[in-house]
């Protein structure tokens, strides 16, 4: 699996909006429920539940099933569950034995990180222009993840838990792992129930011109050995452009697991380009707190890029954001020391290529904000 124990995972065989297309719900109880059906190696069937039943493929290439068996997840807190692809769990090794269909199309057996970097088309040489607009490298539909939250944890007991593992996207541009979160077991993160999980990716923009897989294997560290750890979430879910095209605002889905759940907030951004945000702090005069967030495409949901203390000159981790053409990305800086915070906003208008930057001088330092623009792919 990729990666509960390291940056590059290995198979582990030893162990809303508005309710569109999410099943039935009424005034008393909101529930997603669907009969389990036969699933062949080349078939794809969405379900929401704790995972597939045990069993091997029969001679006709099907897993055993019962027409009377249901997989249900309760919709709580007005957050609908994210459907899980069948036979996609890592810990029991099912995902590595399901060799056809989406498993083959998205190269599930390949545990390497995506080869494509951000800013690949920020300065291309083969542009074709109509006026000032390049029509050789056009915008497209992109998936933007706003936040991840530890919604439920059965072992939290009022305090933080140690989490490790990964959440990654696989798209048709390059179906290898594009990590949104990737935490080594030797260096777990402390998260309380109801708190955000720090997003450290993606490495590049996430394409959504067809369908994108969200693959996840997050665990709770409880002891000295990995076999004693508890499973938080495990599986693969699918996001496609058709079901998200008309949802204009960020929506939240809940990834349920054996010992808890994680909420993911995301949206499809149409006619989008990739913005790579880089923040460099220099001439630091004294320690200060810095919170960097951004708002994209006129949406009012913040994407948290950095929140910490600055004690010396440094560059922050770069962040990749989807931005719709003819809109802007607003990068907001909250700078403070003690009880007083000052806010600064840098606005950048989306374009196909190139970069723009702004310099912000504050009491404690000088902050450079640079945004580099790129499309994800060019027309064939």
C-alpha positions as CSV (number, residue, x, y, z in Angstrom):
1,X,0.0,0.0,0.0
2,X,1.1,3.5,-0.6
3,X,2.2,4.3,2.1
4,X,1.6,3.6,5.7
5,X,5.2,2.8,6.4
6,X,7.0,5.1,3.9
7,X,6.7,7.5,1.0
8,X,6.3,4.7,-1.6
9,X,3.8,2.0,-0.7
10,X,4.0,-1.7,-1.1
11,X,1.1,-4.2,-1.2
12,X,0.2,-5.4,2.3
13,X,-1.3,-8.9,2.0
14,X,-0.7,-10.0,5.5
15,X,-3.4,-8.5,7.1
16,X,-23.4,17.0,-1.2
17,X,-24.4,18.1,-2.7
18,X,-28.2,18.5,-2.2
19,X,-28.2,14.7,-2.2
20,X,-27.8,14.3,-5.9
21,X,-27.6,10.6,-6.8
22,X,-27.0,9.5,-3.2
23,X,-29.9,7.1,-2.6
24,X,-33.0,7.5,-0.5
25,X,-33.6,9.7,2.5
26,X,-36.7,10.8,4.4
27,X,-37.6,13.1,7.3
28,X,-36.8,10.6,10.0
29,X,-33.5,9.1,8.7
30,X,-31.1,9.8,5.9
31,X,-29.5,6.7,4.7
32,X,-27.6,5.4,1.7
33,X,-28.5,1.8,1.0
34,X,-28.1,-0.4,-2.1
35,X,-28.4,-4.1,-2.8
36,X,-25.0,-5.7,-3.4
37,X,-24.8,-7.2,-6.9
38,X,-22.4,-9.4,-8.8
39,X,-19.2,-7.7,-9.7
40,X,-16.9,-9.1,-12.4
41,X,-13.3,-8.2,-13.0
42,X,-14.3,-5.7,-15.6
43,X,-17.4,-4.4,-13.8
44,X,-17.7,-1.3,-11.7
45,X,-20.3,-1.0,-9.0
46,X,-20.4,1.7,-6.4
47,X,-21.4,0.9,-2.8
48,X,-20.9,2.4,0.6
49,X,-20.0,0.1,3.4
50,X,-17.3,-1.4,5.5
51,X,-15.7,-3.3,2.7
52,X,-16.1,-6.4,0.6
53,X,-17.0,-9.8,2.0
54,X,-14.3,-12.5,1.9
55,X,-14.1,-15.0,-0.9
56,X,-12.2,-15.8,-4.0
57,X,-13.2,-15.3,-7.7
58,X,-15.3,-18.1,-9.1
59,X,-14.5,-19.7,-12.4
60,X,-16.7,-17.1,-14.3
61,X,-14.6,-14.3,-12.8
62,X,-17.1,-13.2,-10.2
63,X,-16.9,-12.7,-6.5
64,X,-19.5,-14.5,-4.4
65,X,-22.6,-12.3,-3.6
66,X,-26.0,-12.4,-2.1
67,X,-28.9,-10.5,-3.6
68,X,-30.3,-10.0,-0.1
69,X,-27.2,-8.5,1.4
70,X,-27.1,-4.7,1.9
71,X,-24.3,-2.3,2.7
72,X,-25.5,0.8,4.5
73,X,-24.0,3.9,5.9
74,X,-26.0,6.4,7.9
75,X,-25.9,9.9,6.7
76,X,-25.2,11.9,9.9
77,X,-24.6,15.6,10.5
78,X,-26.0,16.3,7.0
79,X,-22.8,14.8,5.5
80,X,-23.5,12.1,2.9
81,X,-21.1,9.1,2.7
82,X,-18.7,8.7,-0.2
83,X,-19.4,5.6,-2.2
84,X,-16.6,3.0,-2.1
85,X,-15.6,0.9,-5.1
86,X,-16.0,-2.8,-4.4
87,X,-12.9,-4.9,-3.5
88,X,-10.7,-1.9,-3.0
89,X,-9.4,-2.4,0.5
90,X,-5.6,-2.6,1.1
91,X,-5.1,-4.2,4.4
92,X,-6.8,-7.5,3.3
93,X,-5.1,-7.3,-0.1
94,X,-8.3,-7.3,-2.1
95,X,-7.3,-4.3,-4.2
96,X,-4.2,-6.1,-5.5
97,X,-6.2,-9.2,-6.5
98,X,-8.8,-7.2,-8.4
99,X,-6.8,-6.9,-11.6
100,X,-9.3,-5.7,-14.2
101,X,-11.7,-2.8,-14.8
102,X,-10.7,0.3,-12.9
103,X,-7.8,-1.5,-11.2
104,X,-6.2,-1.9,-14.6
105,X,-7.3,1.4,-16.1
106,X,-5.8,3.4,-13.2
107,X,-2.7,1.2,-12.7
108,X,-3.6,0.3,-9.1
109,X,-0.8,-2.2,-8.9
110,X,1.8,0.6,-9.6
111,X,2.5,2.2,-6.3
112,X,4.8,4.9,-7.6
113,X,4.0,8.6,-7.3
114,X,2.9,10.6,-10.3
115,X,5.6,11.4,-12.7
116,X,4.0,14.7,-13.7
117,X,5.1,17.9,-11.9
118,X,3.3,21.1,-11.4
119,X,4.0,24.0,-13.8
120,X,4.8,21.6,-16.7
121,X,3.2,24.0,-19.2
122,X,4.0,27.3,-17.5
123,X,6.4,28.3,-20.3
124,X,5.8,26.1,-23.4
125,X,7.3,26.8,-26.8
126,X,4.6,25.5,-29.0
127,X,1.8,28.0,-28.2
128,X,-0.7,29.1,-30.9
129,X,-2.4,32.4,-30.2
130,X,-5.7,34.0,-31.1
131,X,-5.1,37.6,-30.0
132,X,-3.5,37.3,-26.6
133,X,-5.0,33.9,-25.7
134,X,-3.2,30.6,-26.3
135,X,-5.7,28.1,-27.7
136,X,-3.1,25.3,-28.0
137,X,-3.1,24.8,-24.2
138,X,-6.6,25.1,-23.0
139,X,-8.1,25.0,-19.6
140,X,-10.1,21.9,-18.5
141,X,-12.1,20.5,-15.6
142,X,-10.1,20.1,-12.5
143,X,-10.8,18.6,-9.0
144,X,-10.0,20.9,-6.1
145,X,-9.8,19.5,-2.5
146,X,-10.4,22.2,0.1
147,X,-10.0,20.3,3.4
148,X,-9.8,17.0,5.2
149,X,-11.3,16.6,8.7
150,X,-11.2,13.8,11.2
151,X,-15.0,13.6,11.6
152,X,-15.2,10.5,13.9
153,X,-12.7,8.4,15.8
154,X,-13.8,5.6,18.1
155,X,-10.5,5.7,20.1
156,X,-10.1,9.5,20.5
157,X,-11.5,9.6,24.1
158,X,-11.3,13.4,24.1
159,X,-7.7,13.6,23.1
160,X,-5.6,13.5,19.9
161,X,-4.7,10.3,18.1
162,X,-1.6,9.5,16.0
163,X,-2.5,9.1,12.4
164,X,-0.5,7.9,9.4
165,X,-1.1,6.7,5.9
166,X,-2.2,8.5,2.7
167,X,-5.0,9.9,0.7
168,X,-4.2,10.3,-3.0
169,X,-5.8,11.0,-6.4
170,X,-5.4,9.0,-9.6
171,X,-6.5,10.7,-12.8
172,X,-6.3,9.9,-16.5
173,X,-3.5,12.4,-17.1
174,X,-1.1,10.1,-15.2
175,X,-2.9,7.5,-13.1
176,X,-0.1,7.1,-10.6
177,X,-0.5,8.3,-7.0
178,X,-0.9,12.1,-6.6
179,X,-0.7,12.4,-2.8
180,X,-2.9,14.9,-1.0
181,X,-1.7,13.5,2.4
182,X,1.2,11.1,2.9
183,X,2.4,10.4,6.4
184,X,5.0,7.9,7.5
185,X,4.3,5.7,10.4
186,X,7.6,6.7,12.0
187,X,6.4,10.3,12.1
188,X,2.6,10.3,12.6
189,X,0.5,13.4,13.0
190,X,-1.5,14.3,16.1
191,X,-5.1,15.0,15.3
192,X,-8.2,15.5,17.5
193,X,-11.7,14.4,16.5
194,X,-13.3,17.3,14.7
195,X,-10.0,18.9,13.7
196,X,-8.5,19.4,10.2
197,X,-5.9,17.0,8.8
198,X,-3.1,19.0,7.2
199,X,-3.1,18.8,3.5
200,X,0.5,18.6,2.0
201,X,-0.4,18.0,-1.7
202,X,-1.3,17.5,-4.4
203,X,2.0,17.5,-6.3
204,X,0.2,18.8,-9.4
205,X,-3.3,19.7,-10.4
206,X,-5.9,16.9,-10.4
207,X,-7.6,16.5,-13.8
208,X,-11.4,15.7,-13.9
209,X,-12.2,15.5,-17.6
210,X,-13.3,11.9,-17.2
211,X,-13.2,10.3,-13.8
212,X,-10.7,10.5,-10.9
213,X,-10.1,7.9,-8.1
214,X,-9.6,8.9,-4.5
215,X,-7.5,6.2,-2.9
216,X,-6.9,6.1,0.8
217,X,-5.4,4.0,3.6
218,X,-5.2,5.8,6.9
219,X,-4.5,4.1,10.2
220,X,-4.3,5.0,13.9
221,X,-1.0,4.2,15.5
222,X,-1.7,2.4,18.8
223,X,1.4,0.3,19.6
224,X,5.0,-0.6,18.6
225,X,4.0,-2.8,15.7
226,X,2.0,-2.0,12.6
227,X,-0.1,-5.1,12.9
228,X,-1.6,-3.7,16.2
229,X,-2.7,-0.4,14.6
230,X,-6.3,0.3,13.9
231,X,-7.8,1.0,10.5
232,X,-9.3,4.5,10.2
233,X,-10.3,4.4,6.5
234,X,-9.4,2.1,3.7
235,X,-10.6,1.9,0.1
236,X,-11.0,3.7,-3.3
237,X,-13.8,6.1,-4.3
238,X,-14.7,7.6,-7.6
239,X,-15.4,11.2,-8.5
240,X,-16.6,11.9,-12.1
241,X,-17.2,15.1,-14.1
242,X,-20.9,14.3,-14.8
243,X,-22.0,14.0,-11.2
244,X,-20.1,17.1,-10.1
245,X,-20.5,19.3,-13.1
246,X,-23.6,21.2,-11.9
247,X,-22.4,21.5,-8.3
248,X,-21.0,25.0,-8.2
249,X,-20.1,25.2,-4.5
250,X,-17.8,23.0,-2.5
251,X,-19.5,19.9,-1.1
252,X,-18.5,17.4,1.6
253,X,-18.5,13.6,1.6
254,X,-17.7,11.3,4.4
255,X,-15.2,8.4,4.0
256,X,-16.3,5.8,6.6
257,X,-13.9,3.2,8.1
258,X,-13.7,0.6,10.8
259,X,-12.6,3.0,13.5
260,X,-13.8,6.4,12.4
261,X,-14.5,8.6,9.4
262,X,-12.8,11.4,7.5
263,X,-14.7,14.3,5.8
264,X,-13.4,15.5,2.4
265,X,-14.6,18.8,1.0
266,X,-14.1,19.3,-2.7
267,X,-15.5,20.7,-5.9
268,X,-15.1,20.4,-9.7
269,X,-13.7,23.6,-11.2
270,X,-14.7,24.0,-14.9
271,X,-12.5,25.8,-17.4
272,X,-9.7,25.7,-14.9
273,X,-5.9,26.2,-15.0
274,X,-3.3,25.1,-12.4
275,X,-2.0,27.8,-10.0
276,X,1.2,27.0,-8.1
277,X,1.5,29.2,-5.1
278,X,4.9,29.8,-3.6
279,X,5.6,32.0,-0.5
280,X,9.1,33.1,0.5
281,X,9.8,34.9,3.8
282,X,13.0,36.9,4.0
283,X,14.6,39.6,6.2
284,X,13.0,38.1,9.3
285,X,13.5,40.6,12.3
286,X,11.7,38.6,15.0
287,X,9.5,35.5,15.5
288,X,5.9,35.9,14.3
289,X,2.9,33.8,13.5
290,X,1.9,33.4,9.8
291,X,-1.3,31.9,8.4
292,X,-1.6,31.6,4.7
293,X,-4.9,30.7,3.0
294,X,-6.4,31.2,-0.4
295,X,-9.8,31.6,-2.1
296,X,-10.2,30.3,-5.6
297,X,-12.6,31.1,-8.5
298,X,-14.9,33.3,-6.5
299,X,-15.8,30.6,-4.0
300,X,-16.0,31.5,-0.3
301,X,-14.4,28.4,1.2
302,X,-10.8,28.8,2.3
303,X,-8.0,26.5,1.4
304,X,-5.4,26.5,4.2
305,X,-1.9,26.6,2.9
306,X,0.2,27.2,6.0
307,X,-0.3,27.9,9.7
308,X,2.7,28.2,11.9
309,X,5.5,30.3,13.4
310,X,8.3,31.9,11.3
311,X,11.6,32.3,13.1
312,X,14.0,32.6,10.2
313,X,14.0,33.3,6.4
314,X,12.6,30.4,4.5
315,X,10.4,29.3,1.7
316,X,7.1,27.6,2.5
317,X,5.9,24.4,0.9
318,X,4.4,25.2,-2.5
319,X,0.7,24.6,-3.0
320,X,-1.2,23.7,-6.2
321,X,-4.7,25.1,-6.6
322,X,-7.3,24.9,-9.4
323,X,-8.5,28.3,-10.6
324,X,-11.2,29.0,-13.2
325,X,-10.3,31.2,-16.1
326,X,-11.6,34.8,-16.0
327,X,-11.5,34.6,-12.2
328,X,-8.9,35.1,-9.6
329,X,-7.1,33.5,-6.7
330,X,-6.9,35.5,-3.5
331,X,-3.9,34.7,-1.3
332,X,-4.5,36.0,2.2
333,X,-1.7,36.4,4.8
334,X,-2.5,36.8,8.5
335,X,0.6,38.0,10.2
336,X,0.8,38.5,14.0
337,X,2.7,38.6,17.2
338,X,0.9,38.3,20.5
339,X,-2.7,39.4,20.3
340,X,-2.5,41.6,17.2
341,X,-2.9,40.2,13.7
342,X,-2.7,42.1,10.4
343,X,-4.2,40.8,7.2
344,X,-2.9,41.3,3.7
345,X,-4.5,40.0,0.5
346,X,-2.7,39.4,-2.9
347,X,-5.0,38.9,-5.9
348,X,-3.9,37.1,-9.1
349,X,-6.0,36.8,-12.2
350,X,-5.9,33.4,-13.9
351,X,-4.1,32.9,-17.2
352,X,-2.8,30.0,-19.3
353,X,0.9,30.5,-18.8
354,X,3.5,32.6,-17.0
355,X,3.8,33.8,-13.5
356,X,3.0,36.9,-11.4
357,X,4.3,37.9,-8.0
358,X,3.6,40.5,-5.3
359,X,5.8,41.7,-2.4
360,X,4.3,42.3,1.0
361,X,6.3,44.2,3.6
362,X,5.3,43.7,7.2
363,X,6.7,44.7,10.5
364,X,8.6,41.4,11.0
365,X,9.7,40.5,7.5
366,X,9.3,40.7,3.8
367,X,6.9,38.2,2.2
368,X,7.0,37.3,-1.5
369,X,4.0,35.6,-3.0
370,X,4.4,34.1,-6.4
371,X,1.8,32.3,-8.5
372,X,2.9,30.3,-11.6
373,X,0.2,29.4,-14.2
374,X,-0.1,26.3,-16.3
375,X,-2.6,24.1,-18.0
376,X,-2.6,20.4,-17.3
377,X,-2.4,19.1,-20.9
378,X,-2.5,20.3,-24.4
379,X,-4.8,19.3,-27.2
380,X,-3.8,16.2,-29.2
